[in-house]
Amino acid sequence: MTEEKPPTESDRDHAERVHGAFDSFTKHLHEKLDDETRESVEKLRLAASQKDADTIRRHLTDVRDRHGWLYRELAEHPQIATLLDELALLGL
């Protein structure tokens, strides 16, 4: 069994920024989101907050293929776009 490292202050700050960005996104598109698209956004939020590049990549591909409009909205949202750029620099 491997021991997990406790989250650092930087990890906590990142997670808070991710949650804030996705909260803003879902608030902006609340009327357009159904259960399926809301679930897709939540999966992306969790993966982004954990800096899980493989999962983010997989979920973004799924969103792009199944919900093109949602993918475009994610890419155009200023806070989400900034987070995705930052994660890309980390190897996404």
BELCORHU-V308473 format. One record per backbone hydrogen bond with DSSP energy under -1.0 kcal/mol. NH is the residue of the N-H (numbers start at 1). CO is the residue of the C=O. Records with the same first field share a line. If there is no record, write none. Layout:
BEGIN
NH: CO + CO
END
This chain:
BEGIN
12: 8
13: 9
14: 10
15: 11
16: 12
17: 13
18: 14
19: 15
20: 16
21: 17
22: 18
23: 19
24: 20
25: 21
26: 22
27: 23
28: 24
29: 25
32: 29
33: 29
38: 34
39: 35
40: 36
41: 37
42: 38
43: 39
44: 40
45: 41
46: 42
47: 43
48: 44
49: 45
50: 46
51: 48
52: 47
53: 51
56: 52
57: 53
58: 54
59: 55
60: 56
61: 57
62: 58
63: 59
64: 60
65: 61
66: 62
67: 63
71: 67
72: 68
73: 69
74: 70
75: 71
76: 72
77: 73
81: 77
82: 78
83: 79
84: 80
85: 81
86: 82
87: 83
88: 84
89: 85
91: 88
92: 87
END
